[in-house]
Amino acid sequence: MWELERSSSDKPGCSLLAVIGRGRLGTAIAAALRDAGFDVRGPLGRNADPAGADAILLCVPDGAISDVAAQIPAGPLLGHCSGATGLDALAPHEAFSLHPLMTVTEAGAAFAGAGAAIAGTSDRALALAGELARALGLIAVEIAEADRAAYHAAASIASNFLVTLEAAAERIAATAGADRALLAPLVRATVENWAAMGPERALTGPVARGDEATVARQRAAVVGRASELLPLFDALVEATRTLAREGSVAREGSVAREGSVAREGSMAREGEGAPA
């Protein structure tokens, strides 16, 4: 995959864009594109007539994409906002996809600065997907059809599963009289460290430092207070041990390389000072 080049043109690639889907995403995208200068109709209901639009963007659940697409007459460019669904769901239309890599809640979404997976069945369709992404302030990256499921799985792990993990942490913390607010700064700092340094360098805690006695006490607490979370705890401990080992191997390799370079430099300097 690669980041697409930004266009210097400010002229929209479609004269009228219809957004179909009145959920959170459709509402947020329609408003944001309208604010960015696009002539937007919608968000419309699934059975609405998008006549007159030269591009249509479906913001509907994945399972409804094919059915809604089948109702739309040929002609306009047709896109969807699914991360996991391929463009074959829009056949036989000239198709594109735009998946903002950002959560959308009832309060809306801040798209600027986030990533976006895009694709198109033609150069024209792909260009429109990139243009819409840029108008939303998104960083557009083209994802191949064969890679969409893996890309979307990564997004789910990074976002959806993170919430599930924090819910487990919150549940155990509550048994000790601590609430979500106490954990939130730790979560934010951890994510920022991961983003800045990568997983191996960002990893801290008893597993990372090999403190198995503390890990055992933690496990006993989970058994006593939230035993249904024990399989999750054990799986995370094992995965964290693996990450810690990988980080240790990487650091040892780095130290060895630095030592080798230093020795070579020292030998070179000694050679320069030797008598002719």
SULZISUL-V421201 format. One record per residue. PHI is phi as a letter, one per 20 degrees, with the letter a starting at -180 (NA if undefined). PSI is psi in whole degrees, 0 to 359 (999 if undefined). OMEGA is omega in whole degrees, 0 to 359 (999 if undefined). Layout:
[[PHI/PSI/OMEGA] [PHI/PSI/OMEGA]]
//
This chain:
[[NA/158/181] [b/152/179] [f/134/182] [f/148/178] [f/143/180] [e/139/178] [e/147/179] [e/355/182] [e/137/178] [d/1/182] [e/124/180] [g/143/181] [e/358/175] [c/146/182] [e/329/179] [b/122/180] [d/126/175] [d/130/177] [d/120/181] [d/124/182] [p/115/185] [d/18/177] [f/194/183] [f/313/184] [f/313/180] [g/318/180] [f/316/182] [f/318/182] [f/318/180] [g/315/181] [f/317/183] [f/320/179] [f/326/175] [f/317/178] [f/333/181] [e/359/176] [o/2/178] [e/147/172] [e/107/188] [d/133/171] [d/122/180] [p/186/12] [f/137/182] [d/160/173] [f/165/185] [f/333/182] [e/10/181] [f/156/179] [e/112/181] [e/25/183] [g/138/179] [n/339/179] [f/138/176] [e/0/172] [b/142/182] [c/133/180] [d/119/181] [e/119/176] [d/63/184] [c/164/178] [g/151/183] [g/319/183] [f/346/181] [d/353/187] [g/309/183] [f/317/182] [f/317/180] [f/319/180] [f/324/182] [f/339/181] [e/350/186] [e/125/180] [f/152/178] [f/152/178] [p/290/182] [f/153/168] [f/138/183] [c/128/181] [c/163/172] [c/168/184] [d/22/180] [e/142/177] [e/329/186] [e/339/185] [e/135/179] [f/174/180] [f/348/178] [f/339/178] [f/343/181] [d/0/181] [g/145/8] [e/19/183] [f/154/167] [f/118/199] [c/157/174] [b/166/174] [c/149/179] [b/110/181] [d/101/177] [f/128/180] [e/68/184] [b/143/177] [f/145/177] [c/118/180] [d/184/178] [f/335/180] [e/353/180] [o/207/182] [b/150/173] [d/99/186] [f/329/188] [g/128/177] [n/348/179] [e/168/177] [e/168/177] [b/130/174] [e/129/180] [c/160/177] [b/163/179] [b/149/179] [e/355/177] [b/165/177] [f/321/180] [f/317/180] [f/318/180] [f/321/179] [f/320/179] [f/319/178] [g/316/178] [f/322/179] [f/317/178] [f/320/179] [f/314/180] [f/322/179] [f/330/178] [e/356/182] [n/17/182] [e/155/174] [e/110/189] [e/128/177] [c/130/180] [e/129/179] [d/127/181] [f/154/181] [g/318/183] [f/344/184] [d/359/188] [f/317/182] [f/319/179] [f/317/177] [g/315/183] [f/328/175] [f/318/178] [f/319/179] [f/320/180] [f/320/178] [f/316/184] [f/331/186] [d/294/185] [f/311/183] [f/332/176] [f/320/178] [f/318/177] [f/318/179] [f/316/180] [f/330/175] [f/322/177] [f/317/178] [f/318/180] [f/321/182] [f/316/180] [f/321/179] [f/324/181] [f/330/179] [f/344/179] [d/7/179] [n/12/179] [d/149/181] [d/181/183] [g/320/183] [g/330/180] [f/328/182] [e/333/189] [g/314/179] [f/324/178] [f/317/180] [f/314/181] [f/315/181] [f/321/180] [f/316/179] [f/319/179] [f/321/178] [f/318/178] [f/316/182] [f/323/184] [e/324/190] [d/346/186] [n/164/188] [f/319/184] [f/315/182] [f/334/181] [e/343/185] [f/129/176] [c/182/174] [o/178/186] [f/322/179] [f/317/182] [f/324/181] [e/6/175] [m/27/180] [e/80/185] [f/334/178] [f/318/178] [f/319/178] [g/320/180] [f/321/178] [f/321/177] [f/314/182] [f/318/179] [f/323/178] [f/320/178] [f/317/179] [g/318/184] [f/335/188] [d/337/180] [b/65/188] [g/333/179] [f/344/179] [e/359/184] [f/315/178] [g/321/178] [f/315/180] [f/312/182] [f/319/180] [f/321/180] [f/322/177] [f/315/181] [f/318/179] [f/323/180] [f/323/175] [g/316/179] [f/315/179] [f/319/179] [f/318/179] [f/317/179] [f/320/179] [f/322/179] [f/317/178] [f/319/180] [f/319/180] [f/319/179] [f/320/178] [f/321/179] [f/317/179] [f/318/180] [f/318/179] [f/318/179] [f/320/178] [f/320/179] [f/317/179] [f/318/180] [f/318/180] [f/319/179] [f/320/179] [f/320/179] [f/318/180] [f/322/180] [f/319/180] [f/321/178] [f/323/179] [f/324/180] [f/330/183] [e/357/182] [f/148/179] [f/149/182] [f/999/999]]
//
